[in-house]
């Protein structure tokens, strides 16, 4: 028979005390992990439901509302407050921006929030000829485009009055 235990009684008692100490440590760890798992499960069950709609708030003393989001949108940011369905519709109807990611306006059944039709201009093949020029003499995004070095846009997004060729969006 394979016997690797010490032959004398003192060392056997020492081993027994040492293994008893380890069993107590293991039992304490098992109890702590079991307690933690039950607390996590209780927390999951008792967690309040996320709000259906939230409003992202700005910075400052008054914290003005910036954008409406669906309650589970991960693009909302840290400063937000929950709102109900009616208040979300009212905020969108008064001109507050809808999140472009979760599209709460579509989820709320709001189809058109624009106050006026937007006129767009398609750039001709010769880009310098048909550029959209506004009444004040500036062109669409020229200063910003020069600073960032972006290509010219395909459409003019400003409503009338402006000069230059344009066509109405169908």
Backbone as CSV, one residue per row, in Angstrom:
resi,resn,N_x,N_y,N_z,CA_x,CA_y,CA_z,C_x,C_y,C_z
1,UNK,0.824,-1.169,0.000,0.000,0.000,0.000,0.880,1.249,0.000
2,UNK,0.392,2.315,-0.684,1.150,3.552,-0.796,0.892,4.392,0.438
3,UNK,1.922,4.611,1.241,1.771,5.367,2.481,2.850,6.426,2.548
4,UNK,2.446,7.711,2.301,3.417,8.799,2.336,3.262,9.663,3.579
5,UNK,2.454,9.243,4.530,2.260,9.992,5.761,3.409,9.724,6.720
6,UNK,3.684,10.716,7.598,4.788,10.503,8.561,4.451,9.381,9.555
7,UNK,5.486,8.702,10.056,5.242,7.556,10.938,4.922,7.935,12.380
8,UNK,5.280,9.159,12.837,5.084,9.457,14.261,3.789,10.243,14.489
9,UNK,3.285,10.161,15.704,1.993,10.730,16.078,1.999,12.256,16.093
10,UNK,3.090,12.903,16.537,3.149,14.363,16.618,2.989,15.000,15.233
11,UNK,3.686,14.478,14.255,3.589,15.045,12.912,2.205,14.780,12.305
12,UNK,1.603,13.662,12.606,0.250,13.397,12.111,-0.761,14.379,12.704
13,UNK,-0.614,14.716,14.015,-1.485,15.714,14.633,-1.273,17.092,13.996
14,UNK,-0.037,17.437,13.700,0.272,18.711,13.053,-0.389,18.787,11.670
15,UNK,-0.310,17.707,10.911,-0.951,17.674,9.601,-2.464,17.813,9.720
16,UNK,-3.036,17.167,10.721,-4.481,17.256,10.903,-4.898,18.680,11.232
17,UNK,-4.170,19.377,12.095,-4.478,20.768,12.438,-4.336,21.651,11.190
18,UNK,-3.273,21.437,10.438,-3.030,22.236,9.241,-4.157,22.046,8.214
19,UNK,-4.575,20.794,7.976,-5.662,20.530,7.023,-7.008,21.034,7.541
20,UNK,-7.233,20.991,8.848,-8.454,21.535,9.425,-8.508,23.047,9.201
21,UNK,-7.354,23.716,9.381,-7.285,25.146,9.147,-7.610,25.458,7.680
22,UNK,-7.076,24.688,6.747,-7.347,24.907,5.332,-8.810,24.637,4.987
23,UNK,-9.402,23.617,5.581,-10.817,23.339,5.352,-11.691,24.486,5.862
24,UNK,-11.331,25.102,6.986,-12.085,26.238,7.492,-11.984,27.426,6.530
25,UNK,-10.791,27.669,5.994,-10.619,28.759,5.023,-11.440,28.502,3.760
26,UNK,-11.415,27.263,3.277,-12.168,26.913,2.067,-13.666,27.041,2.323
27,UNK,-14.134,26.569,3.490,-15.560,26.693,3.826,-15.980,28.158,3.933
28,UNK,-15.129,29.009,4.529,-15.442,30.432,4.647,-15.534,31.076,3.256
29,UNK,-14.641,30.714,2.346,-14.668,31.265,0.989,-15.919,30.807,0.238
30,UNK,-16.285,29.534,0.394,-17.510,29.018,-0.237,-18.729,29.762,0.282
31,UNK,-18.783,29.998,1.590,-19.928,30.706,2.174,-19.994,32.149,1.660
32,UNK,-18.829,32.823,1.549,-18.811,34.207,1.071,-19.273,34.275,-0.386
33,UNK,-18.809,33.358,-1.229,-19.215,33.360,-2.635,-20.696,33.030,-2.795
34,UNK,-21.200,32.128,-1.995,-22.629,31.795,-2.037,-23.466,33.002,-1.634
35,UNK,-23.031,33.691,-0.561,-23.735,34.885,-0.106,-23.721,35.977,-1.188
36,UNK,-22.584,36.179,-1.841,-22.478,37.181,-2.896,-23.387,36.854,-4.088
37,UNK,-23.433,35.575,-4.468,-24.288,35.181,-5.598,-25.769,35.399,-5.285
38,UNK,-26.186,35.087,-4.057,-27.593,35.303,-3.709,-27.924,36.801,-3.673
39,UNK,-26.972,37.640,-3.196,-27.203,39.087,-3.191,-27.295,39.629,-4.617
40,UNK,-26.432,39.156,-5.518,-26.486,39.603,-6.908,-27.802,39.195,-7.562
41,UNK,-28.252,37.986,-7.299,-29.513,37.519,-7.874,-30.686,38.333,-7.333
42,UNK,-30.671,38.625,-6.026,-31.717,39.451,-5.431,-31.693,40.851,-6.037
43,UNK,-30.490,41.396,-6.267,-30.361,42.708,-6.894,-30.906,42.714,-8.317
44,UNK,-30.640,41.656,-9.076,-31.156,41.562,-10.447,-32.686,41.514,-10.460
45,UNK,-33.248,40.779,-9.527,-34.708,40.670,-9.466,-35.353,41.982,-9.046
46,UNK,-34.724,42.719,-8.112,-35.312,43.937,-7.559,-34.895,45.203,-8.298
47,UNK,-34.092,45.079,-9.345,-33.637,46.260,-10.089,-34.828,46.941,-10.747
48,UNK,-34.907,48.284,-10.627,-36.026,48.976,-11.279,-35.873,48.918,-12.794
49,UNK,-36.985,48.918,-13.486,-36.968,48.872,-14.953,-36.392,50.185,-15.490
50,UNK,-35.644,50.128,-16.582,-35.109,51.372,-17.146,-36.246,52.234,-17.680
51,UNK,-36.068,53.550,-17.693,-37.133,54.417,-18.190,-37.352,54.203,-19.679
52,UNK,-38.551,54.478,-20.133,-38.870,54.272,-21.544,-38.211,55.347,-22.413
53,UNK,-38.147,56.591,-21.894,-37.568,57.722,-22.631,-36.722,58.531,-21.677
54,UNK,-35.614,59.096,-22.181,-34.766,59.964,-21.361,-34.415,61.213,-22.160
55,UNK,-34.121,62.275,-21.422,-33.699,63.534,-22.024,-32.273,63.793,-21.575
56,UNK,-31.384,63.962,-22.540,-29.991,64.302,-22.241,-29.935,65.770,-21.864
57,UNK,-29.229,66.084,-20.775,-29.183,67.445,-20.254,-27.836,68.089,-20.550
58,UNK,-27.847,69.414,-20.687,-26.632,70.164,-20.961,-25.848,70.440,-19.695
59,UNK,-24.785,71.204,-19.865,-23.915,71.570,-18.746,-24.349,72.935,-18.241
60,UNK,-24.201,73.149,-16.967,-24.479,74.468,-16.418,-25.492,74.418,-15.304
61,UNK,-25.802,75.617,-14.818,-26.691,75.725,-13.676,-28.113,75.291,-14.008
62,UNK,-28.613,75.708,-15.153,-29.990,75.374,-15.519,-30.107,74.035,-16.228
63,UNK,-29.023,73.505,-16.762,-28.978,72.215,-17.457,-30.105,72.084,-18.486
64,UNK,-30.017,72.826,-19.573,-31.086,72.764,-20.576,-31.117,71.403,-21.269
65,UNK,-32.296,70.944,-21.669,-32.368,69.663,-22.379,-31.735,69.788,-23.763
66,UNK,-30.979,68.753,-24.154,-30.288,68.772,-25.442,-30.914,67.839,-26.461
67,UNK,-31.229,66.612,-26.050,-31.623,65.586,-27.004,-32.523,64.575,-26.308
68,UNK,-33.477,64.030,-27.050,-34.366,62.983,-26.533,-33.827,61.639,-27.007
69,UNK,-33.806,60.667,-26.093,-33.313,59.320,-26.386,-34.330,58.284,-25.929
70,UNK,-34.248,57.105,-26.506,-34.977,55.964,-25.953,-34.287,55.585,-24.644
71,UNK,-35.000,54.956,-23.740,-34.459,54.669,-22.410,-33.240,53.778,-22.393
72,UNK,-33.082,52.910,-23.389,-31.947,51.992,-23.396,-30.836,52.422,-24.349
73,UNK,-30.854,53.674,-24.815,-29.845,54.166,-25.764,-28.513,54.361,-25.045
74,UNK,-27.461,53.797,-25.593,-26.145,53.925,-24.967,-25.424,55.203,-25.379
75,UNK,-26.021,56.005,-26.249,-25.412,57.257,-26.687,-25.869,58.441,-25.828
76,UNK,-26.604,58.200,-24.770,-27.261,59.262,-24.011,-26.301,60.116,-23.197
77,UNK,-25.199,59.663,-22.781,-24.327,60.463,-21.939,-24.676,60.291,-20.470
78,UNK,-23.924,60.993,-19.627,-24.086,60.801,-18.184,-25.188,61.671,-17.582
79,UNK,-25.407,62.854,-18.131,-26.412,63.766,-17.574,-27.726,63.568,-18.315
80,UNK,-28.664,62.904,-17.680,-29.971,62.712,-18.285,-31.008,62.491,-17.197
81,UNK,-32.265,62.655,-17.580,-33.369,62.407,-16.639,-34.459,61.650,-17.378
82,UNK,-35.193,60.803,-16.673,-36.271,60.056,-17.332,-37.476,60.950,-17.589
83,UNK,-38.161,60.687,-18.679,-39.406,61.388,-19.000,-40.416,60.356,-19.472
84,UNK,-41.694,60.721,-19.395,-42.719,59.807,-19.890,-42.952,60.047,-21.385
85,UNK,-43.796,59.234,-21.969,-44.039,59.263,-23.416,-44.602,60.615,-23.871
86,UNK,-45.546,61.167,-23.116,-46.160,62.439,-23.503,-45.151,63.585,-23.475
87,UNK,-44.314,63.615,-22.437,-43.321,64.684,-22.364,-42.270,64.541,-23.458
88,UNK,-41.889,63.307,-23.798,-40.930,63.101,-24.891,-41.517,63.597,-26.209
89,UNK,-42.784,63.305,-26.466,-43.437,63.795,-27.689,-43.518,65.316,-27.689
90,UNK,-43.854,65.905,-26.540,-43.953,67.355,-26.451,-42.599,68.016,-26.702
91,UNK,-41.533,67.459,-26.107,-40.197,68.027,-26.305,-39.767,67.946,-27.767
92,UNK,-40.056,66.820,-28.408,-39.710,66.690,-29.821,-40.526,67.642,-30.681
93,UNK,-41.782,67.824,-30.327,-42.645,68.716,-31.108,-42.244,70.177,-30.950
94,UNK,-41.652,70.529,-29.806,-41.217,71.917,-29.602,-39.860,72.197,-30.217
95,UNK,-39.241,71.196,-30.828,-37.997,71.449,-31.553,-36.759,70.840,-30.946
96,UNK,-36.869,70.104,-29.857,-35.697,69.457,-29.283,-35.215,68.362,-30.232
97,UNK,-33.915,68.180,-30.328,-33.335,67.231,-31.269,-33.573,65.803,-30.825
98,UNK,-33.842,64.933,-31.784,-33.974,63.503,-31.516,-32.618,62.847,-31.739
99,UNK,-32.301,61.853,-30.952,-31.037,61.124,-31.108,-31.016,60.462,-32.487
100,UNK,-29.924,60.608,-33.172,-29.799,60.002,-34.489,-29.514,58.519,-34.428
101,UNK,-29.170,58.020,-33.252,-28.846,56.604,-33.115,-30.077,55.753,-32.804
102,UNK,-30.824,56.130,-31.769,-31.979,55.321,-31.357,-33.283,55.785,-32.009
103,UNK,-33.291,56.950,-32.643,-34.432,57.489,-33.382,-35.740,57.467,-32.567
104,UNK,-35.812,58.225,-31.456,-37.046,58.215,-30.659,-38.233,58.826,-31.393
105,UNK,-37.983,59.713,-32.353,-39.099,60.284,-33.099,-39.822,59.214,-33.900
106,UNK,-39.085,58.287,-34.481,-39.714,57.180,-35.212,-40.443,56.240,-34.266
107,UNK,-39.828,55.980,-33.107,-40.464,55.081,-32.137,-41.731,55.691,-31.550
108,UNK,-41.767,57.020,-31.466,-42.949,57.701,-30.928,-44.007,57.956,-31.993
109,UNK,-43.699,57.634,-33.237,-44.669,57.806,-34.305,-44.734,59.219,-34.847
110,UNK,-43.700,60.021,-34.601,-43.661,61.376,-35.135,-42.954,61.297,-36.475
111,UNK,-43.647,61.679,-37.546,-43.065,61.500,-38.881,-42.333,62.725,-39.376
112,UNK,-42.831,63.928,-39.165,-42.195,65.110,-39.721,-42.142,66.209,-38.685
113,UNK,-40.933,66.628,-38.324,-40.767,67.697,-37.347,-40.247,68.975,-37.978
114,UNK,-39.940,68.972,-39.270,-39.346,70.152,-39.894,-40.412,71.218,-40.102
115,UNK,-40.129,72.499,-39.733,-41.116,73.551,-39.896,-41.307,73.964,-41.347
116,UNK,-40.289,73.846,-42.173,-40.392,74.221,-43.585,-39.673,73.179,-44.425
117,UNK,-40.069,73.087,-45.659,-39.385,72.145,-46.542,-37.970,72.631,-46.787
118,UNK,-37.038,71.709,-46.824,-35.638,72.040,-47.048,-35.350,71.948,-48.532
119,UNK,-34.762,73.000,-49.062,-34.398,73.009,-50.471,-32.960,72.528,-50.596
120,UNK,-32.708,71.717,-51.566,-31.366,71.169,-51.755,-30.860,71.468,-53.152
121,UNK,-29.574,71.639,-53.259,-28.950,71.904,-54.545,-27.943,70.804,-54.828
122,UNK,-27.994,70.246,-55.986,-27.032,69.231,-56.375,-25.868,69.950,-57.035
123,UNK,-24.652,69.585,-56.670,-23.470,70.205,-57.254,-23.320,69.745,-58.697
124,UNK,-23.090,70.677,-59.637,-22.850,70.278,-61.027,-21.454,69.698,-61.177
125,UNK,-21.168,69.211,-62.380,-19.857,68.625,-62.637,-18.760,69.657,-62.419
126,UNK,-18.985,70.898,-62.863,-18.035,71.971,-62.596,-18.390,72.544,-61.223
127,UNK,-17.623,72.215,-60.222,-17.978,72.557,-58.845,-18.007,74.049,-58.586
128,UNK,-17.260,74.827,-59.284,-17.224,76.257,-58.994,-18.435,76.979,-59.561
129,UNK,-19.139,76.408,-60.537,-20.211,77.119,-61.217,-21.492,77.177,-60.403
130,UNK,-21.939,76.102,-59.800,-23.258,76.070,-59.189,-23.250,76.043,-57.695
131,UNK,-22.281,76.657,-57.049,-22.223,76.601,-55.601,-23.327,77.423,-54.973
132,UNK,-23.842,76.954,-53.881,-24.950,77.607,-53.194,-24.422,78.831,-52.468
133,UNK,-24.878,80.023,-52.859,-24.428,81.250,-52.236,-25.612,81.902,-51.543
134,UNK,-25.411,82.314,-50.302,-26.484,82.874,-49.505,-26.550,84.384,-49.672
135,UNK,-27.595,84.990,-49.109,-27.816,86.425,-49.259,-26.674,87.251,-48.671
136,UNK,-26.039,86.759,-47.621,-24.950,87.527,-47.017,-23.619,87.336,-47.745
137,UNK,-23.601,86.584,-48.826,-22.391,86.408,-49.625,-21.557,85.196,-49.247
138,UNK,-21.902,84.534,-48.149,-21.131,83.356,-47.756,-21.669,82.134,-48.477
139,UNK,-20.847,81.136,-48.555,-21.268,79.881,-49.162,-21.418,78.844,-48.065
140,UNK,-22.134,77.780,-48.364,-22.421,76.750,-47.364,-21.145,76.176,-46.755
141,UNK,-20.887,76.479,-45.491,-19.808,75.851,-44.750,-18.413,76.167,-45.238
142,UNK,-18.204,77.288,-45.973,-16.880,77.569,-46.519,-15.826,77.728,-45.442
143,UNK,-16.130,78.532,-44.414,-15.107,78.755,-43.387,-14.774,77.474,-42.658
144,UNK,-15.778,76.706,-42.290,-15.530,75.442,-41.595,-14.783,74.463,-42.500
145,UNK,-15.193,74.383,-43.757,-14.581,73.436,-44.677,-13.104,73.780,-44.887
146,UNK,-12.778,75.096,-44.986,-11.380,75.482,-45.152,-10.571,75.132,-43.909
147,UNK,-11.153,75.320,-42.726,-10.414,75.046,-41.491,-10.152,73.562,-41.323
148,UNK,-11.105,72.729,-41.708,-10.970,71.295,-41.489,-10.509,70.568,-42.752
149,UNK,-10.588,71.234,-43.910,-10.209,70.682,-45.210,-11.103,69.514,-45.605
150,UNK,-12.405,69.781,-45.571,-13.380,68.785,-45.994,-13.777,69.044,-47.440
151,UNK,-14.229,68.041,-48.164,-14.732,68.282,-49.509,-16.054,69.036,-49.447
152,UNK,-16.433,69.663,-50.537,-17.686,70.403,-50.584,-18.867,69.445,-50.480
153,UNK,-19.974,69.899,-49.862,-21.139,69.020,-49.719,-21.856,68.837,-51.052
154,UNK,-22.638,67.747,-51.132,-23.418,67.492,-52.323,-24.719,68.273,-52.344
155,UNK,-25.217,68.674,-51.178,-26.495,69.351,-51.102,-26.368,70.624,-50.292
156,UNK,-27.191,71.606,-50.591,-27.319,72.828,-49.802,-28.457,72.591,-48.815
157,UNK,-28.181,72.729,-47.535,-29.183,72.405,-46.522,-29.871,73.633,-45.941
158,UNK,-29.655,74.815,-46.497,-30.300,76.004,-45.946,-31.577,76.307,-46.700
159,UNK,-32.630,76.727,-45.989,-33.868,77.089,-46.672,-33.710,78.429,-47.388
160,UNK,-34.665,78.788,-48.211,-34.667,80.048,-48.955,-34.525,81.194,-47.970
161,UNK,-34.071,82.390,-48.259,-33.663,82.824,-49.582,-32.173,82.567,-49.795
162,UNK,-31.794,82.130,-50.946,-30.402,82.032,-51.361,-30.358,82.048,-52.877
163,UNK,-29.184,82.315,-53.382,-29.044,82.371,-54.817,-28.360,81.107,-55.304
164,UNK,-28.512,80.811,-56.543,-27.890,79.620,-57.099,-28.962,78.639,-57.511
165,UNK,-28.608,77.703,-58.346,-29.590,76.740,-58.805,-30.033,75.832,-57.655
166,UNK,-31.279,75.487,-57.634,-31.780,74.571,-56.615,-32.981,73.822,-57.174
167,UNK,-33.277,72.728,-56.509,-34.473,71.978,-56.842,-35.122,71.538,-55.552
168,UNK,-36.417,71.426,-55.580,-37.148,71.059,-54.380,-37.094,69.552,-54.201
169,UNK,-36.946,69.143,-52.969,-36.884,67.726,-52.640,-38.235,67.086,-52.864
170,UNK,-38.290,65.933,-53.523,-39.596,65.282,-53.782,-40.227,64.755,-52.518
